[in-house]
Amino acid sequence: MHCSEFRTALSALVDGEDLPPEMTGAALDAHLLGCAECGAWGERARRLRLLAARFDLG
Ligand SMILES: [Zn+2]
């Protein structure tokens, strides 16, 4: 699976949505353990989500 698929799943998680049907939480965790770039991407997405919530943008 490609990084972009994990990032789609991560952004769904951050938004409180369900994972895409082809993605499992275990696969996502395993990828994040081995891919620092997706780990950093997920952190950034989480921070942006918190910021948006604080300013009531979504
Ligand atoms: Zn990755």
N, CA, C, O and the ligand as a Tripos MOL2 file, in Angstrom:
@<TRIPOS>MOLECULE
protein
  233   231    59     0     0
PROTEIN
NO_CHARGES

@<TRIPOS>ATOM
      1 N           0.8390   -1.2080    0.0000 N.3       1 MET1
      2 CA          0.0000    0.0000    0.0000 C.3       1 MET1
      3 C           0.8690    1.2500    0.0000 C.2       1 MET1
      4 O           1.9810    1.2490    0.5270 O.2       1 MET1
      5 N           0.3600    2.2810   -0.5800 N.am      2 HIS2
      6 CA          1.1210    3.5120   -0.7440 C.3       2 HIS2
      7 C           0.8840    4.4570    0.4330 C.2       2 HIS2
      8 O          -0.1590    4.3980    1.0840 O.2       2 HIS2
      9 N           1.8640    5.3320    0.7010 N.am      3 CYS3
     10 CA          1.7370    6.3020    1.7890 C.3       3 CYS3
     11 C           0.4420    7.1070    1.6670 C.2       3 CYS3
     12 O          -0.2000    7.4000    2.6750 O.2       3 CYS3
     13 N           0.0550    7.4650    0.4470 N.am      4 SER4
     14 CA         -1.1230    8.3240    0.2860 C.3       4 SER4
     15 C          -2.3780    7.6460    0.8340 C.2       4 SER4
     16 O          -3.2880    8.3180    1.3210 O.2       4 SER4
     17 N          -2.4270    6.3150    0.7550 N.am      5 GLU5
     18 CA         -3.6000    5.6150    1.2930 C.3       5 GLU5
     19 C          -3.6270    5.6780    2.8170 C.2       5 GLU5
     20 O          -4.6910    5.7930    3.4260 O.2       5 GLU5
     21 N          -2.4310    5.6000    3.4300 N.am      6 PHE6
     22 CA         -2.3800    5.7100    4.8810 C.3       6 PHE6
     23 C          -2.7340    7.1230    5.3230 C.2       6 PHE6
     24 O          -3.3500    7.3200    6.3700 O.2       6 PHE6
     25 N          -2.3410    8.0960    4.5210 N.am      7 ARG7
     26 CA         -2.6540    9.4830    4.9020 C.3       7 ARG7
     27 C          -4.1390    9.7700    4.7710 C.2       7 ARG7
     28 O          -4.7030   10.5190    5.5690 O.2       7 ARG7
     29 N          -4.7760    9.1780    3.7680 N.am      8 THR8
     30 CA         -6.2300    9.3050    3.6600 C.3       8 THR8
     31 C          -6.8960    8.7320    4.9070 C.2       8 THR8
     32 O          -7.8220    9.3260    5.4600 O.2       8 THR8
     33 N          -6.4120    7.5720    5.3390 N.am      9 ALA9
     34 CA         -6.9720    6.9350    6.5310 C.3       9 ALA9
     35 C          -6.7150    7.7810    7.7700 C.2       9 ALA9
     36 O          -7.5880    7.9210    8.6270 O.2       9 ALA9
     37 N          -5.5020    8.3500    7.8620 N.am     10 LEU10
     38 CA         -5.1650    9.1970    9.0040 C.3      10 LEU10
     39 C          -6.0780   10.4120    9.0800 C.2      10 LEU10
     40 O          -6.5490   10.7760   10.1570 O.2      10 LEU10
     41 N          -6.3220   11.0300    7.9440 N.am     11 SER11
     42 CA         -7.1450   12.2370    7.9780 C.3      11 SER11
     43 C          -8.5840   11.8790    8.3500 C.2      11 SER11
     44 O          -9.2710   12.6720    8.9930 O.2      11 SER11
     45 N          -9.0450   10.6900    7.9510 N.am     12 ALA12
     46 CA        -10.3730   10.2490    8.3750 C.3      12 ALA12
     47 C         -10.4130   10.0850    9.8890 C.2      12 ALA12
     48 O         -11.3710   10.5040   10.5390 O.2      12 ALA12
     49 N          -9.3630    9.4720   10.4520 N.am     13 LEU13
     50 CA         -9.2930    9.2870   11.9040 C.3      13 LEU13
     51 C          -9.3180   10.6280   12.6190 C.2      13 LEU13
     52 O         -10.0510   10.8140   13.5910 O.2      13 LEU13
     53 N          -8.5020   11.5670   12.1220 N.am     14 VAL14
     54 CA         -8.4090   12.8840   12.7480 C.3      14 VAL14
     55 C          -9.7690   13.5810   12.7170 C.2      14 VAL14
     56 O         -10.1290   14.2960   13.6520 O.2      14 VAL14
     57 N         -10.5120   13.3700   11.6510 N.am     15 ASP15
     58 CA        -11.8310   13.9900   11.5290 C.3      15 ASP15
     59 C         -12.9180   13.1960   12.2480 C.2      15 ASP15
     60 O         -14.0870   13.5810   12.2280 O.2      15 ASP15
     61 N         -12.5350   12.0900   12.8800 N.am     16 GLY16
     62 CA        -13.5180   11.2870   13.5990 C.3      16 GLY16
     63 C         -14.3880   10.4600   12.6690 C.2      16 GLY16
     64 O         -15.4930   10.0540   13.0300 O.2      16 GLY16
     65 N         -13.8780   10.2110   11.4580 N.am     17 GLU17
     66 CA        -14.6310    9.3960   10.5060 C.3      17 GLU17
     67 C         -14.1200    7.9580   10.5190 C.2      17 GLU17
     68 O         -13.0770    7.6630   11.1020 O.2      17 GLU17
     69 N         -14.8670    7.0730    9.8700 N.am     18 ASP18
     70 CA        -14.4430    5.6860    9.7770 C.3      18 ASP18
     71 C         -13.2470    5.5570    8.8340 C.2      18 ASP18
     72 O         -13.0710    6.3560    7.9140 O.2      18 ASP18
     73 N         -12.4360    4.5370    9.0830 N.am     19 LEU19
     74 CA        -11.3420    4.2360    8.1620 C.3      19 LEU19
     75 C         -11.9090    3.7920    6.8270 C.2      19 LEU19
     76 O         -13.0010    3.2270    6.7660 O.2      19 LEU19
     77 N         -11.1590    4.0510    5.7470 N.am     20 PRO20
     78 CA        -11.5880    3.4990    4.4550 C.3      20 PRO20
     79 C         -11.7240    1.9750    4.5670 C.2      20 PRO20
     80 O         -11.0150    1.3510    5.3560 O.2      20 PRO20
     81 N         -12.6160    1.3800    3.7950 N.am     21 PRO21
     82 CA        -12.9150   -0.0480    3.9460 C.3      21 PRO21
     83 C         -11.7050   -0.9570    3.7660 C.2      21 PRO21
     84 O         -11.6420   -2.0290    4.3690 O.2      21 PRO21
     85 N         -10.7380   -0.5400    2.9380 N.am     22 GLU22
     86 CA         -9.5900   -1.4060    2.6860 C.3      22 GLU22
     87 C          -8.4920   -1.2330    3.7370 C.2      22 GLU22
     88 O          -7.4630   -1.9060    3.6820 O.2      22 GLU22
     89 N          -8.7150   -0.3300    4.6930 N.am     23 MET23
     90 CA         -7.6850   -0.0240    5.6920 C.3      23 MET23
     91 C          -8.0780   -0.5680    7.0580 C.2      23 MET23
     92 O          -9.2370   -0.4700    7.4610 O.2      23 MET23
     93 N          -7.1030   -1.1450    7.7740 N.am     24 THR24
     94 CA         -7.3550   -1.5590    9.1490 C.3      24 THR24
     95 C          -6.4880   -0.7260   10.0870 C.2      24 THR24
     96 O          -5.4340   -0.2240    9.6940 O.2      24 THR24
     97 N          -6.9370   -0.5850   11.3170 N.am     25 GLY25
     98 CA         -6.1620    0.1460   12.3070 C.3      25 GLY25
     99 C          -4.7850   -0.4840   12.5120 C.2      25 GLY25
    100 O          -3.7940    0.2180   12.7110 O.2      25 GLY25
    101 N          -4.7370   -1.8210   12.4620 N.am     26 ALA26
    102 CA         -3.4640   -2.5280   12.6610 C.3      26 ALA26
    103 C          -2.4870   -2.2110   11.5310 C.2      26 ALA26
    104 O          -1.2960   -2.0110   11.7660 O.2      26 ALA26
    105 N          -3.0080   -2.1690   10.2940 N.am     27 ALA27
    106 CA         -2.1350   -1.8640    9.1560 C.3      27 ALA27
    107 C          -1.6190   -0.4390    9.2650 C.2      27 ALA27
    108 O          -0.4560   -0.1650    8.9660 O.2      27 ALA27
    109 N          -2.4880    0.4640    9.6930 N.am     28 LEU28
    110 CA         -2.1030    1.8600    9.8480 C.3      28 LEU28
    111 C          -1.0300    1.9980   10.9320 C.2      28 LEU28
    112 O          -0.0190    2.6700   10.7280 O.2      28 LEU28
    113 N          -1.2550    1.3570   12.0910 N.am     29 ASP29
    114 CA         -0.2690    1.4010   13.1720 C.3      29 ASP29
    115 C           1.0770    0.8690   12.7010 C.2      29 ASP29
    116 O           2.1210    1.4620   12.9770 O.2      29 ASP29
    117 N           1.0440   -0.2610   11.9830 N.am     30 ALA30
    118 CA          2.2860   -0.8820   11.5180 C.3      30 ALA30
    119 C           3.0220    0.0640   10.5660 C.2      30 ALA30
    120 O           4.2450    0.1890   10.6230 O.2      30 ALA30
    121 N           2.2680    0.7200    9.6990 N.am     31 HIS31
    122 CA          2.9070    1.6480    8.7640 C.3      31 HIS31
    123 C           3.5200    2.8350    9.5000 C.2      31 HIS31
    124 O           4.6310    3.2620    9.1840 O.2      31 HIS31
    125 N           2.7930    3.3630   10.4790 N.am     32 LEU32
    126 CA          3.2900    4.5330   11.2080 C.3      32 LEU32
    127 C           4.5610    4.2150   11.9820 C.2      32 LEU32
    128 O           5.4150    5.0830   12.1640 O.2      32 LEU32
    129 N           4.6880    2.9580   12.4440 N.am     33 LEU33
    130 CA          5.9030    2.5570   13.1530 C.3      33 LEU33
    131 C           7.1170    2.6130   12.2290 C.2      33 LEU33
    132 O           8.2330    2.8880   12.6690 O.2      33 LEU33
    133 N           6.8830    2.3490   10.9410 N.am     34 GLY34
    134 CA          8.0040    2.2680   10.0190 C.3      34 GLY34
    135 C           8.1680    3.4800    9.1270 C.2      34 GLY34
    136 O           9.1580    3.5750    8.4010 O.2      34 GLY34
    137 N           7.2230    4.4120    9.1580 N.am     35 CYS35
    138 CA          7.2680    5.5410    8.2340 C.3      35 CYS35
    139 C           7.1770    6.8500    9.0040 C.2      35 CYS35
    140 O           6.0880    7.2910    9.3710 O.2      35 CYS35
    141 N           8.3270    7.4640    9.2440 N.am     36 ALA36
    142 CA          8.3770    8.7050   10.0180 C.3      36 ALA36
    143 C           7.6230    9.8280    9.3070 C.2      36 ALA36
    144 O           7.0500   10.7070    9.9510 O.2      36 ALA36
    145 N           7.6280    9.7920    7.9820 N.am     37 GLU37
    146 CA          6.9610   10.8700    7.2450 C.3      37 GLU37
    147 C           5.4570   10.8630    7.4790 C.2      37 GLU37
    148 O           4.8490   11.9150    7.6740 O.2      37 GLU37
    149 N           4.8630    9.6840    7.4610 N.am     38 CYS38
    150 CA          3.4330    9.6060    7.7390 C.3      38 CYS38
    151 C           3.1380    9.9200    9.2020 C.2      38 CYS38
    152 O           2.0920   10.4850    9.5210 O.2      38 CYS38
    153 N           4.0660    9.5500   10.0930 N.am     39 GLY39
    154 CA          3.8950    9.8930   11.5030 C.3      39 GLY39
    155 C           3.8400   11.4020   11.6830 C.2      39 GLY39
    156 O           2.9820   11.9250   12.3950 O.2      39 GLY39
    157 N           4.7780   12.1030   11.0190 N.am     40 ALA40
    158 CA          4.8190   13.5600   11.1070 C.3      40 ALA40
    159 C           3.5800   14.1670   10.4490 C.2      40 ALA40
    160 O           3.0160   15.1450   10.9410 O.2      40 ALA40
    161 N           3.1720   13.5780    9.3460 N.am     41 TRP41
    162 CA          1.9810   14.0680    8.6410 C.3      41 TRP41
    163 C           0.7520   13.9430    9.5390 C.2      41 TRP41
    164 O          -0.0840   14.8460    9.5860 O.2      41 TRP41
    165 N           0.6490   12.8330   10.2410 N.am     42 GLY42
    166 CA         -0.4860   12.6090   11.1340 C.3      42 GLY42
    167 C          -0.5040   13.6050   12.2830 C.2      42 GLY42
    168 O          -1.5570   14.1120   12.6710 O.2      42 GLY42
    169 N           0.6930   13.8790   12.8270 N.am     43 GLU43
    170 CA          0.7850   14.8570   13.9000 C.3      43 GLU43
    171 C           0.3050   16.2330   13.4470 C.2      43 GLU43
    172 O          -0.4270   16.9260   14.1530 O.2      43 GLU43
    173 N           0.7450   16.6010   12.2420 N.am     44 ARG44
    174 CA          0.3730   17.9020   11.6970 C.3      44 ARG44
    175 C          -1.1420   17.9680   11.4830 C.2      44 ARG44
    176 O          -1.7770   18.9740   11.7990 O.2      44 ARG44
    177 N          -1.7100   16.8910   10.9470 N.am     45 ALA45
    178 CA         -3.1490   16.8590   10.7040 C.3      45 ALA45
    179 C          -3.9170   17.0080   12.0160 C.2      45 ALA45
    180 O          -4.9350   17.6980   12.0800 O.2      45 ALA45
    181 N          -3.4090   16.3460   13.0680 N.am     46 ARG46
    182 CA         -4.0690   16.4370   14.3660 C.3      46 ARG46
    183 C          -4.0180   17.8630   14.9100 C.2      46 ARG46
    184 O          -5.0040   18.3860   15.4300 O.2      46 ARG46
    185 N          -2.8440   18.4760   14.7750 N.am     47 ARG47
    186 CA         -2.7160   19.8510   15.2700 C.3      47 ARG47
    187 C          -3.6340   20.8020   14.5180 C.2      47 ARG47
    188 O          -4.2890   21.6510   15.1230 O.2      47 ARG47
    189 N          -3.6800   20.6590   13.1960 N.am     48 LEU48
    190 CA         -4.5580   21.5110   12.3990 C.3      48 LEU48
    191 C          -6.0110   21.3210   12.8090 C.2      48 LEU48
    192 O          -6.7830   22.2780   12.8690 O.2      48 LEU48
    193 N          -6.3710   20.0810   13.0890 N.am     49 ARG49
    194 CA         -7.7480   19.7700   13.4850 C.3      49 ARG49
    195 C          -8.0740   20.4670   14.8020 C.2      49 ARG49
    196 O          -9.1570   21.0300   14.9600 O.2      49 ARG49
    197 N          -7.1300   20.4280   15.7500 N.am     50 LEU50
    198 CA         -7.3430   21.0780   17.0410 C.3      50 LEU50
    199 C          -7.4740   22.5820   16.8720 C.2      50 LEU50
    200 O          -8.3220   23.2220   17.4940 O.2      50 LEU50
    201 N          -6.6250   23.1330   16.0230 N.am     51 LEU51
    202 CA         -6.6470   24.5650   15.7520 C.3      51 LEU51
    203 C          -7.9940   24.9550   15.1390 C.2      51 LEU51
    204 O          -8.5980   25.9510   15.5360 O.2      51 LEU51
    205 N          -8.4530   24.1690   14.1770 N.am     52 ALA52
    206 CA         -9.7310   24.4570   13.5210 C.3      52 ALA52
    207 C         -10.8650   24.3970   14.5400 C.2      52 ALA52
    208 O         -11.7890   25.2100   14.4970 O.2      52 ALA52
    209 N         -10.7920   23.4290   15.4590 N.am     53 ALA53
    210 CA        -11.8380   23.3010   16.4700 C.3      53 ALA53
    211 C         -11.8300   24.5280   17.3880 C.2      53 ALA53
    212 O         -12.8800   25.0470   17.7660 O.2      53 ALA53
    213 N         -10.6220   24.9770   17.7340 N.am     54 ARG54
    214 CA        -10.5110   26.1120   18.6420 C.3      54 ARG54
    215 C         -11.1300   27.3730   18.0310 C.2      54 ARG54
    216 O         -11.7570   28.1750   18.7230 O.2      54 ARG54
    217 N         -10.9390   27.5240   16.7260 N.am     55 PHE55
    218 CA        -11.4830   28.7110   16.0680 C.3      55 PHE55
    219 C         -12.8520   28.4440   15.4560 C.2      55 PHE55
    220 O         -13.3960   29.2640   14.7160 O.2      55 PHE55
    221 N         -13.3890   27.2820   15.7840 N.am     56 ASP56
    222 CA        -14.7430   26.9410   15.3690 C.3      56 ASP56
    223 C         -14.8830   26.9300   13.8450 C.2      56 ASP56
    224 O         -15.8840   27.3880   13.2940 O.2      56 ASP56
    225 N         -13.8720   26.4050   13.1890 N.am     57 LEU57
    226 CA        -13.9100   26.3390   11.7280 C.3      57 LEU57
    227 C         -14.3810   24.9700   11.2410 C.2      57 LEU57
    228 O         -14.5180   24.7490   10.0380 O.2      57 LEU57
    229 N         -14.6160   24.1080   12.1230 N.am     58 GLY58
    230 CA        -15.0590   22.7980   11.6910 C.3      58 GLY58
    231 C         -14.9130   21.8430   12.8350 C.2      58 GLY58
    232 O         -15.2320   20.6620   12.6980 O.2      58 GLY58
    233 ZN          4.1100    6.4490    4.9040 Zn       59 ZN59
@<TRIPOS>BOND
     1     1     2 1
     2     2     3 1
     3     3     4 2
     4     3     5 am
     5     5     6 1
     6     6     7 1
     7     7     8 2
     8     7     9 am
     9     9    10 1
    10    10    11 1
    11    11    12 2
    12    11    13 am
    13    13    14 1
    14    14    15 1
    15    15    16 2
    16    15    17 am
    17    17    18 1
    18    18    19 1
    19    19    20 2
    20    19    21 am
    21    21    22 1
    22    22    23 1
    23    23    24 2
    24    23    25 am
    25    25    26 1
    26    26    27 1
    27    27    28 2
    28    27    29 am
    29    29    30 1
    30    30    31 1
    31    31    32 2
    32    31    33 am
    33    33    34 1
    34    34    35 1
    35    35    36 2
    36    35    37 am
    37    37    38 1
    38    38    39 1
    39    39    40 2
    40    39    41 am
    41    41    42 1
    42    42    43 1
    43    43    44 2
    44    43    45 am
    45    45    46 1
    46    46    47 1
    47    47    48 2
    48    47    49 am
    49    49    50 1
    50    50    51 1
    51    51    52 2
    52    51    53 am
    53    53    54 1
    54    54    55 1
    55    55    56 2
    56    55    57 am
    57    57    58 1
    58    58    59 1
    59    59    60 2
    60    59    61 am
    61    61    62 1
    62    62    63 1
    63    63    64 2
    64    63    65 am
    65    65    66 1
    66    66    67 1
    67    67    68 2
    68    67    69 am
    69    69    70 1
    70    70    71 1
    71    71    72 2
    72    71    73 am
    73    73    74 1
    74    74    75 1
    75    75    76 2
    76    75    77 am
    77    77    78 1
    78    78    79 1
    79    79    80 2
    80    79    81 am
    81    81    82 1
    82    82    83 1
    83    83    84 2
    84    83    85 am
    85    85    86 1
    86    86    87 1
    87    87    88 2
    88    87    89 am
    89    89    90 1
    90    90    91 1
    91    91    92 2
    92    91    93 am
    93    93    94 1
    94    94    95 1
    95    95    96 2
    96    95    97 am
    97    97    98 1
    98    98    99 1
    99    99   100 2
   100    99   101 am
   101   101   102 1
   102   102   103 1
   103   103   104 2
   104   103   105 am
   105   105   106 1
   106   106   107 1
   107   107   108 2
   108   107   109 am
   109   109   110 1
   110   110   111 1
   111   111   112 2
   112   111   113 am
   113   113   114 1
   114   114   115 1
   115   115   116 2
   116   115   117 am
   117   117   118 1
   118   118   119 1
   119   119   120 2
   120   119   121 am
   121   121   122 1
   122   122   123 1
   123   123   124 2
   124   123   125 am
   125   125   126 1
   126   126   127 1
   127   127   128 2
   128   127   129 am
   129   129   130 1
   130   130   131 1
   131   131   132 2
   132   131   133 am
   133   133   134 1
   134   134   135 1
   135   135   136 2
   136   135   137 am
   137   137   138 1
   138   138   139 1
   139   139   140 2
   140   139   141 am
   141   141   142 1
   142   142   143 1
   143   143   144 2
   144   143   145 am
   145   145   146 1
   146   146   147 1
   147   147   148 2
   148   147   149 am
   149   149   150 1
   150   150   151 1
   151   151   152 2
   152   151   153 am
   153   153   154 1
   154   154   155 1
   155   155   156 2
   156   155   157 am
   157   157   158 1
   158   158   159 1
   159   159   160 2
   160   159   161 am
   161   161   162 1
   162   162   163 1
   163   163   164 2
   164   163   165 am
   165   165   166 1
   166   166   167 1
   167   167   168 2
   168   167   169 am
   169   169   170 1
   170   170   171 1
   171   171   172 2
   172   171   173 am
   173   173   174 1
   174   174   175 1
   175   175   176 2
   176   175   177 am
   177   177   178 1
   178   178   179 1
   179   179   180 2
   180   179   181 am
   181   181   182 1
   182   182   183 1
   183   183   184 2
   184   183   185 am
   185   185   186 1
   186   186   187 1
   187   187   188 2
   188   187   189 am
   189   189   190 1
   190   190   191 1
   191   191   192 2
   192   191   193 am
   193   193   194 1
   194   194   195 1
   195   195   196 2
   196   195   197 am
   197   197   198 1
   198   198   199 1
   199   199   200 2
   200   199   201 am
   201   201   202 1
   202   202   203 1
   203   203   204 2
   204   203   205 am
   205   205   206 1
   206   206   207 1
   207   207   208 2
   208   207   209 am
   209   209   210 1
   210   210   211 1
   211   211   212 2
   212   211   213 am
   213   213   214 1
   214   214   215 1
   215   215   216 2
   216   215   217 am
   217   217   218 1
   218   218   219 1
   219   219   220 2
   220   219   221 am
   221   221   222 1
   222   222   223 1
   223   223   224 2
   224   223   225 am
   225   225   226 1
   226   226   227 1
   227   227   228 2
   228   227   229 am
   229   229   230 1
   230   230   231 1
   231   231   232 2
@<TRIPOS>SUBSTRUCTURE
     1 MET1         2 RESIDUE 1 A MET
     2 HIS2         6 RESIDUE 1 A HIS
     3 CYS3        10 RESIDUE 1 A CYS
     4 SER4        14 RESIDUE 1 A SER
     5 GLU5        18 RESIDUE 1 A GLU
     6 PHE6        22 RESIDUE 1 A PHE
     7 ARG7        26 RESIDUE 1 A ARG
     8 THR8        30 RESIDUE 1 A THR
     9 ALA9        34 RESIDUE 1 A ALA
    10 LEU10       38 RESIDUE 1 A LEU
    11 SER11       42 RESIDUE 1 A SER
    12 ALA12       46 RESIDUE 1 A ALA
    13 LEU13       50 RESIDUE 1 A LEU
    14 VAL14       54 RESIDUE 1 A VAL
    15 ASP15       58 RESIDUE 1 A ASP
    16 GLY16       62 RESIDUE 1 A GLY
    17 GLU17       66 RESIDUE 1 A GLU
    18 ASP18       70 RESIDUE 1 A ASP
    19 LEU19       74 RESIDUE 1 A LEU
    20 PRO20       78 RESIDUE 1 A PRO
    21 PRO21       82 RESIDUE 1 A PRO
    22 GLU22       86 RESIDUE 1 A GLU
    23 MET23       90 RESIDUE 1 A MET
    24 THR24       94 RESIDUE 1 A THR
    25 GLY25       98 RESIDUE 1 A GLY
    26 ALA26      102 RESIDUE 1 A ALA
    27 ALA27      106 RESIDUE 1 A ALA
    28 LEU28      110 RESIDUE 1 A LEU
    29 ASP29      114 RESIDUE 1 A ASP
    30 ALA30      118 RESIDUE 1 A ALA
    31 HIS31      122 RESIDUE 1 A HIS
    32 LEU32      126 RESIDUE 1 A LEU
    33 LEU33      130 RESIDUE 1 A LEU
    34 GLY34      134 RESIDUE 1 A GLY
    35 CYS35      138 RESIDUE 1 A CYS
    36 ALA36      142 RESIDUE 1 A ALA
    37 GLU37      146 RESIDUE 1 A GLU
    38 CYS38      150 RESIDUE 1 A CYS
    39 GLY39      154 RESIDUE 1 A GLY
    40 ALA40      158 RESIDUE 1 A ALA
    41 TRP41      162 RESIDUE 1 A TRP
    42 GLY42      166 RESIDUE 1 A GLY
    43 GLU43      170 RESIDUE 1 A GLU
    44 ARG44      174 RESIDUE 1 A ARG
    45 ALA45      178 RESIDUE 1 A ALA
    46 ARG46      182 RESIDUE 1 A ARG
    47 ARG47      186 RESIDUE 1 A ARG
    48 LEU48      190 RESIDUE 1 A LEU
    49 ARG49      194 RESIDUE 1 A ARG
    50 LEU50      198 RESIDUE 1 A LEU
    51 LEU51      202 RESIDUE 1 A LEU
    52 ALA52      206 RESIDUE 1 A ALA
    53 ALA53      210 RESIDUE 1 A ALA
    54 ARG54      214 RESIDUE 1 A ARG
    55 PHE55      218 RESIDUE 1 A PHE
    56 ASP56      222 RESIDUE 1 A ASP
    57 LEU57      226 RESIDUE 1 A LEU
    58 GLY58      230 RESIDUE 1 A GLY
    59 ZN59       233 GROUP 0 **** ****
